[in-house]
Amino acid sequence: MQYQEFLMLTTQRKQLILEKLETEGQVQSKTLSTLFAVSEDTIRRDLRELAAEGRLQRVHGGALPSSSAIAPFAERKSVKMDAKKNVARKGAQLISDGQVVIIDGGTTTSELITFLPPDLKITVVTHSPGIALGLVEHPSIEVILIGGRLYKHSIVAVGAAAIEGIEKIHADLFFMGVTGIHPDAGLTTGDFEEASIKRAFSGRAAETVVLASPEKINTASSFVIGDLSLVNTIVVEDDTDRAWINAVKEKGVSVVMTSEPEKA
C-alpha cells in the first residue's frame, strides 16, 4: 500500500470515529476495531492522536467527547455566553436569605453573581479573587475569600492552604464549576489540584449544584472530580438532550430546566 493511500485511510477512519462519537456520545475501542476491520492497537493509536489534537478525551476502553471548557479563563468568557447567563439566572433562584453559599471560580459562576438580588443577605465563600471582587459592591453579602497558591489558568486558589481553609466551613450550597458532565465518566475538570479543591468544597456543603452550559454536557476532561453522586442538582437549558437528562436522573440527580417557574 502506498504511503498516501495509507494516510488517506487513516484520516478517513479518524473522521468516521469523530462522527460516531458526536452521534453516540462515546466510542469503544473493541467496537471500532470490529467496525473498521483493524486491530485494537490501531484504534488506540487513532484515539491517542485525536486526543493529542484535543478532538476527544480518552477513557478506559474508548473515548468520550472532549470539553471546550478547559481553555484559559479569558477565552472561555466568550463561549456560549447566552446559555451561561440562562443557567446562572436560574441558579441564583436556588439561593435563600441567611445561607452560606460556596461559589466556585469560572465563567458561569461569574455570571451567577450578577443575578443575586441587591437585598439578598448571604455569606459567600470562594477561592476565586474574581468572584470576591465581583461582590465587593453588593450591599448585604458577606464574602470569605479562601487563600492559597494562585492557579493562573482559572484564577483560583489551590493547594494545601486552600484545603485547610475549606475544612473550617459548613455551607448550605456549593455551586461547583466543571468542564465535563457525563453519566458514566462523572464530573471532570482540566487540572488535578482543581479537582481536589472541588471535592473538598462539595464535602463541606449540604447540597452541590452544577450550572451546566451546553459545552460541558456529555463531555469529559482529564481529571475526575467524582461521580454524579457528588451533585444534588444540575441546571440545564430547555433544549438539552432528553436522553442525557434521563440518564442523569437515573443516577439520582435532580435536573432543573431554565424555564421552570421559580419556587415560592
Sequence and secondary structure as in RCSB ss.txt:
>XXXX:A:sequence
MQYQEFLMLTTQRKQLILEKLETEGQVQSKTLSTLFAVSEDTIRRDLRELAAEGRLQRVHGGALPSSSAIAPFAE
RKSVKMDAKKNVARKGAQLISDGQVVIIDGGTTTSELITFLPPDLKITVVTHSPGIALGLVEHPSIEVILIGGRL
YKHSIVAVGAAAIEGIEKIHADLFFMGVTGIHPDAGLTTGDFEEASIKRAFSGRAAETVVLASPEKINTASSFVI
GDLSLVNTIVVEDDTDRAWINAVKEKGVSVVMTSEPEKA
>XXXX:A:secstr
  HHHHHHHHHHHHHHHHHHHHHHS EEHHHHHHHHT  HHHHHHHHHHHHHTTSEEEETTEEEEB GGGS HHH
HTTSSHHHHHHHHHHHHTT  TT EEEE  SHHHHHHGGGS TT   EEEES HHHHHHTTT SS EEEE  SEE
ETTTTEEESHHHHHHHTT  EEEEEE  SEEETTTEEEES HHHHHHHHHHHHTEEEEEEE  GGGBT B SEEE
E GGG SEEEE TTS HHHHHHHHHTT EEEETTS    
